[in-house]
Amino acid sequence: MDSLQHSVVHRLPQSYRRQYALTGCSELQQVPDHAGDDLIGLCLLSHQGEQAWSVMQLIQDALAEIQLDCSVVEWEGEPCLFVAREDEFTTTCRLKNFGVSIAEAFSQPSA
């Protein structure tokens, strides 16, 4: 899991419904059944191509260790991790414990 330390994930800005999220995915059955219609997606900013798939598999394994259901599916040509919205905080906490950085958008302060 040491290879996760230099990984950066970004939360996809949209909320995904089960059927909408799967429109561009190769395998429909991979999205967690318990998630219902409320999913969030995480994609890698730090890796691309085959290396991104390997890192996403490590992330999926790290989450499986704590019995958190998730799925890595192809979304717009890149691997994305989908988890139930209710598991978002557990997911990000687990990833941070492995040294994965979570990229967040900056908001403009009001004048």
Contacts in CASP RR format, 6 or more apart in sequence:
PFRMAT RR
TARGET T0000
AUTHOR 0000-0000-0000
METHOD contacts of the structure
MODEL  1
MDSLQHSVVHRLPQSYRRQYALTGCSELQQVPDHAGDDLIGLCLLSHQGE
QAWSVMQLIQDALAEIQLDCSVVEWEGEPCLFVAREDEFTTTCRLKNFGV
SIAEAFSQPSA
1 58 0 8 1.000
1 61 0 8 1.000
1 62 0 8 1.000
1 98 0 8 1.000
3 54 0 8 1.000
3 55 0 8 1.000
3 58 0 8 1.000
4 55 0 8 1.000
4 58 0 8 1.000
4 59 0 8 1.000
4 62 0 8 1.000
4 95 0 8 1.000
4 98 0 8 1.000
4 99 0 8 1.000
4 100 0 8 1.000
5 98 0 8 1.000
5 99 0 8 1.000
5 100 0 8 1.000
6 46 0 8 1.000
7 44 0 8 1.000
7 46 0 8 1.000
7 47 0 8 1.000
7 55 0 8 1.000
7 59 0 8 1.000
7 99 0 8 1.000
7 100 0 8 1.000
7 101 0 8 1.000
8 44 0 8 1.000
8 45 0 8 1.000
8 46 0 8 1.000
8 100 0 8 1.000
8 101 0 8 1.000
8 102 0 8 1.000
8 103 0 8 1.000
9 42 0 8 1.000
9 43 0 8 1.000
9 44 0 8 1.000
9 45 0 8 1.000
9 46 0 8 1.000
9 59 0 8 1.000
9 81 0 8 1.000
9 95 0 8 1.000
9 100 0 8 1.000
9 101 0 8 1.000
9 102 0 8 1.000
9 103 0 8 1.000
10 42 0 8 1.000
10 43 0 8 1.000
10 44 0 8 1.000
10 45 0 8 1.000
10 102 0 8 1.000
10 103 0 8 1.000
11 40 0 8 1.000
11 41 0 8 1.000
11 42 0 8 1.000
11 88 0 8 1.000
11 102 0 8 1.000
11 103 0 8 1.000
11 104 0 8 1.000
12 40 0 8 1.000
12 41 0 8 1.000
12 42 0 8 1.000
12 43 0 8 1.000
12 75 0 8 1.000
12 80 0 8 1.000
13 105 0 8 1.000
15 38 0 8 1.000
15 39 0 8 1.000
15 40 0 8 1.000
15 85 0 8 1.000
16 39 0 8 1.000
16 40 0 8 1.000
16 41 0 8 1.000
16 82 0 8 1.000
17 37 0 8 1.000
17 38 0 8 1.000
17 39 0 8 1.000
18 31 0 8 1.000
18 35 0 8 1.000
18 36 0 8 1.000
18 37 0 8 1.000
18 39 0 8 1.000
21 31 0 8 1.000
21 39 0 8 1.000
21 41 0 8 1.000
21 75 0 8 1.000
21 82 0 8 1.000
22 28 0 8 1.000
22 31 0 8 1.000
22 73 0 8 1.000
24 74 0 8 1.000
24 75 0 8 1.000
24 76 0 8 1.000
25 31 0 8 1.000
25 73 0 8 1.000
25 74 0 8 1.000
25 75 0 8 1.000
26 73 0 8 1.000
26 74 0 8 1.000
27 73 0 8 1.000
30 71 0 8 1.000
30 72 0 8 1.000
30 73 0 8 1.000
31 39 0 8 1.000
31 71 0 8 1.000
31 73 0 8 1.000
31 82 0 8 1.000
32 69 0 8 1.000
32 70 0 8 1.000
32 71 0 8 1.000
32 82 0 8 1.000
32 83 0 8 1.000
32 84 0 8 1.000
33 69 0 8 1.000
34 69 0 8 1.000
34 84 0 8 1.000
35 69 0 8 1.000
35 82 0 8 1.000
35 83 0 8 1.000
35 84 0 8 1.000
35 85 0 8 1.000
36 84 0 8 1.000
38 84 0 8 1.000
38 85 0 8 1.000
38 86 0 8 1.000
39 82 0 8 1.000
39 83 0 8 1.000
39 84 0 8 1.000
39 85 0 8 1.000
40 82 0 8 1.000
40 83 0 8 1.000
40 84 0 8 1.000
40 85 0 8 1.000
40 88 0 8 1.000
41 75 0 8 1.000
41 80 0 8 1.000
41 81 0 8 1.000
41 82 0 8 1.000
41 83 0 8 1.000
42 80 0 8 1.000
42 81 0 8 1.000
42 82 0 8 1.000
42 83 0 8 1.000
42 91 0 8 1.000
43 75 0 8 1.000
43 78 0 8 1.000
43 79 0 8 1.000
43 80 0 8 1.000
43 81 0 8 1.000
44 52 0 8 1.000
44 55 0 8 1.000
44 56 0 8 1.000
44 78 0 8 1.000
44 79 0 8 1.000
45 103 0 8 1.000
46 55 0 8 1.000
46 101 0 8 1.000
47 54 0 8 1.000
47 55 0 8 1.000
48 78 0 8 1.000
49 78 0 8 1.000
52 78 0 8 1.000
52 79 0 8 1.000
53 72 0 8 1.000
53 79 0 8 1.000
56 72 0 8 1.000
56 79 0 8 1.000
56 80 0 8 1.000
56 81 0 8 1.000
57 72 0 8 1.000
59 72 0 8 1.000
59 81 0 8 1.000
59 95 0 8 1.000
59 100 0 8 1.000
60 70 0 8 1.000
60 71 0 8 1.000
60 72 0 8 1.000
60 81 0 8 1.000
62 94 0 8 1.000
62 95 0 8 1.000
62 98 0 8 1.000
63 70 0 8 1.000
63 83 0 8 1.000
63 91 0 8 1.000
63 94 0 8 1.000
64 70 0 8 1.000
66 90 0 8 1.000
66 94 0 8 1.000
68 83 0 8 1.000
68 87 0 8 1.000
68 90 0 8 1.000
68 91 0 8 1.000
68 94 0 8 1.000
69 83 0 8 1.000
69 84 0 8 1.000
69 87 0 8 1.000
70 81 0 8 1.000
70 82 0 8 1.000
70 83 0 8 1.000
70 87 0 8 1.000
70 91 0 8 1.000
71 81 0 8 1.000
71 82 0 8 1.000
72 79 0 8 1.000
72 80 0 8 1.000
72 81 0 8 1.000
72 82 0 8 1.000
73 79 0 8 1.000
73 80 0 8 1.000
73 82 0 8 1.000
74 80 0 8 1.000
81 91 0 8 1.000
83 91 0 8 1.000
92 102 0 8 1.000
95 102 0 8 1.000
96 102 0 8 1.000
END
